[in-house]
Amino acid sequence: MVDLLKLRTSDNQIINKLLIHSDFIECKPINNYYTSLRHINGFKMGLHFRKAIAKGLTVGYGYVDILISPHYHKNNYLHNGDDFRPAESMKSIIEILDYLGIKEKERKELQVVNIEFGLNIIPYSDARLVFDGLLFYKRSKFSIKYDDIETFKISDATKHKEIKVYLKGLQFLDYPAYNIHKNTLRFEVRSKKREFIKTLGIYTVCDLLKIETYESLFKDLLSEWDLVLLVNQQYDKSQIKEKDLVFMDDCNSLEYWIDLMTSKHRNTFLKTKTKYYKIMTVKNNLHTEIKAKIIDKINIFFGVQIVHREPA
């Protein structure tokens, strides 16, 4: 569930104990205003201390940012390609805080300033087909950010968040010992502003130790998925009325949707998206398929139906 956390505190006791933690060594800082430490074993952990400057000299630290990866922690820092239930997420967070020497009474001092959360699912359809058909989150285009990582897409930056999609099965294809299904797809939300995190009811790390917080996170994932434009580039044309075929083929083009966004009428894009999904049959509708998979996974995690599953 929770893939990455950035926690911040200005508590001097916590700052001082982290500065001398025996399993961290100094590394290249973010910039000249920070002192940074990394884990000696390469674990996905980082400590970034914001310098307090007086007359050009470092006289202490104003706060420390603690970067941790609960999902990777669960798997001995090897991967995040399997299921990660809320109870496991809470357990991992507690284990990491204990390892860092942060006491239970100190947890309330750790503000959540960044969070990445998501789900791994195995679609019925080829995950690559889903990945290739992802065009937009709202009106922000999905793109492959790094040329050497073709299994990762991210929405263009929005003010409060980014939406990320991974082909986790292909990412870890060369590691069969991890038992990650090759068709595994990950849908993830990355926060950029604390304002967004607060809307989820998350203020300190203590909130991530409450099961109801995870219900809120899962429901937000569903809401975010509804804002995604996913087209099926290999649909069964026999399932579509002949009069709609030209329109459906147009919708497979990224340029077609970009042109719609330059229309004089701002709602043209949304109306066309609604029309596209309405014409697409259940068999061809990848967006509906993935949403159903997300709902099923959420309900499995909680052991009860907390999210209504719309009939096919």
N, C-alpha and C positions, 0 to 999 in steps of 0.2 A: 504493500500500500504506500507507505512513506519511503521514498527513495533517497531523498537528500533533505537535510535540515541545516539551516544556519541559525544558530542561537547566539544571542548577544547579551553580555552582562557588563556592568561597570562595578560590580562587587569586588573590592580589593582583595578579599580573602580568596575568592575563586581565581582571580587573575594571578595572584602570587603563587598559588599551588600549581597552576597550569604551566607557569613559566619554568618551573623546576621539575616537571614530570619527567621521569627517567626514560620514557619510551619515545620522546620527541627530540628532534634535533633541528637546528636552525637551517632555513633554506632561503631562497631568493624571495624577498617580500613582494607584495602587491605593488607597492611604490615606496618612496622614501619616508612616507608617514607611518609605515607599519614595520613591526618585527614579526616574522612568520616562522612557524615551526611545522614540520611534517613528521609523520610516524616513521620510526626507523625500519619497520617491516613493509613499508609501502601500502599500509592499510589506507582506505579512503577516509582519512581524518586530517583536519588541518586546524591550526590555531593562529589567528591573525590579531596581533595586539596593536591597537591604535596608540601611537606615541602621544604623550603630553609634552609639549615643547615650551621651554622658557629661556629667553635670551639665546636662542639657537641651540640649546642643549636639551636632550631627552631627560626629563625629570620623573618619568613614570609612564603610566598608561591609562588612558581614559576609559577604554573598554576593550574587551576581547570578543572576537567572533569565533565561534566554535562550529566547524563544519563536520557533520557526521552523516553516515549512510546506513540507516537501520536495515534496509533490505540486504545489502551486501554483508553486513555484520552477521545476519542470520546464516549466510552461506559461507562463512569463513573468508569473506572478502574475495570470493572467486567470481560471482555472477549475481544477477538479479532477474533471471529468466524464469523463475518458478512462481507459484502462488505465494502470496504474503498476506496472511490473514491479520485482522485488527489485533487479535490477542498476541500474535507473533511480533507485530510492530511495537506494541507497548512493552513487551518483554525485551526486545532488542534495545529500545531507547533506555530502559532502566539499566540494562547490563552495561551499556556504553557510559552512562553517567556515573555508575559505580566505578567502572574502570578508570575514569578520569578523576576520581576522588571527590566528586560532587555529591554532597550528602542530601538526603531526602528533604531536609528543611531548607536547603539552598536552591532547590529546583525552581521555586517561584521567582527567583532572580533571573532566570534565563528566558528572555523574550525571544519569540519566534519571529525572525525578520526575513526568512526565505524558506520556502518549502516546495518540494516536488512530490507529487503523489499521482498514482496511476494504477492501472490494472493490466495484467497479462491475460490474453484470451487466445483461444485457438479457433479461428473461423472455420466454417464449413468450406467456404471458398478459398482459393489460393490467396495467402496473405500478400503475396506480391501484387496480385490484381487489385486488392484493396489499397495497398500502399501507393501504387501508381495512379489510382483514381482519386486520391486526395488532392483537391484543388484549393479550397479556401476554408479558413475559419472566419466566420462573419464575412468581412470583405478583405481580410488579410491573406495573402497568398502563402500556400505551403511551398517550401523549397528545400532542396538538399543543401545544407549549410557548408558541409565540408566535402570537397571533391573526392577525398580518399575514404569517405564513409558513406557508401551508397545505401545503407540500411537505416538511415536516420533522416526524418523530415521534421521541420519546425515551421510554425507560422511566422510570418513577418511580425516584428515586434509591435505589441500593443502597449498601452500605458501601464496596465496593471499585471499582465500575465502573458505567457506564451504557451502554445499548445504543441506538444511533441508526439511523434509517432515513430516507433522503432520496429524493425523486423528482427525481433529478438532471436528467433529460431535460426535465421541466417547469420546473425552477428556471432553466435556461439556454435556455428556449424562444425567448426574444427575441434570442438571440445565435447565429444560424445559422452564422456564420463559425467557431465553435468545433467544428463537426461532432460534436456530442453527440447520439446517437440519442434521440429523444423518449421512448422507453420505458425509458430507463436508470434503474436502481434501485441505490442504494448502501446496503450493510449495514456498520455500523461499530461498533467497541468503543472506548469512552473510559475510560481508567483514572482512578481517583480516589485510589488509595493505592499507595505504593511496594511494599507487600507483594504486591499483585497483579502488578506489573511484574516483580518478582523471580521469580515463579513461571514467567515466560516466559523466564527466563535472561537478563534484561536488567538490567544494573547501570549501565554507563556507555555513552556514545555509541559506543564502540568495538565494543560487542556488536551494534549496528545496522549494522556494516560487515562482518558475517559472514553468509554465505548461509544457514547452518543456523538462524540466529535467525528468518529469514523463514518457514522450514518450521514452526517452533514457532508463529508468529503465525497462519499460515493454518490450522493444525490447531485453534488456539484459536477462530478464527472459526467453524469447523464445529461445535465443541462448543457454542458459544454459540447457534448457530442451532437446534440440537436442543432448546434450552430455551425456544424461542419458540412461542407459541400463535398460529397463523395459520388463520383460518377462511375458507372460500370462500363468499361471500355470494350468488353467482350460479351455483351448481353445477347440473349436468345431473341433474335428478331421475329421469330414465329409467334412470340408472345405479345408482340406490339402491333397495334393497328397500323395499316399501311400509311394512312394519312399522317401518322406521327413519326414515321421513320426518319424523315429529313431533319425534323426538330431534334430527335434523339441523337442523331449523328453530330449535329451542330454542338450539342451539349458536351460532347466528348473533347471538345477543343478548349484549351485554356484561353486562347485569344478571344473566343466567342464570349466568355464570361467577363473578360477584361473590357471588351467593347460595351457590354451591358452596363458596366460601372461608370462609363462616361456618358450614359444616357442623360437626357434632361430630367427625367423622372427618377428620383433616387430609389423608389421602391421597385423599379423594373427588375433589378437583380433578384430580390426576394421573391417576387411574383413568379419569375421564371424558374427559380429553384423549387418552389412549391408545385408548379406545373410539372416539372421533371419528375419529382417523386410520385406525383399522382398518376402519371402515365406508366411509370415503371411498375411492372408486376412484382408480386412477392418473390417469385423465383429470381428475378433480376435485380432486386433492390438490395444492394450491398449495405447501404446505410441502415436499413431496417434489420438486416441480419446481424450486423455488429452491435446495434443497440440491444437486441434480444440477448446476445451473448453477454454483454455487460450486465444486464439485469439478472440473468441467470447466475452469473458469478457472484454478484452482490448477495443474492438470496442464499446461495450456498454458504458463503462466508458467515452469515449471521444465523444460519440454521432455521430461519423463518422468512416469510415473504415481507420484507420491509418496503419493497418497490413493486408496484403493480406491473405485471407482465401483460402487455397488450396482446390480444389474440392474433395469430398469423392470418 
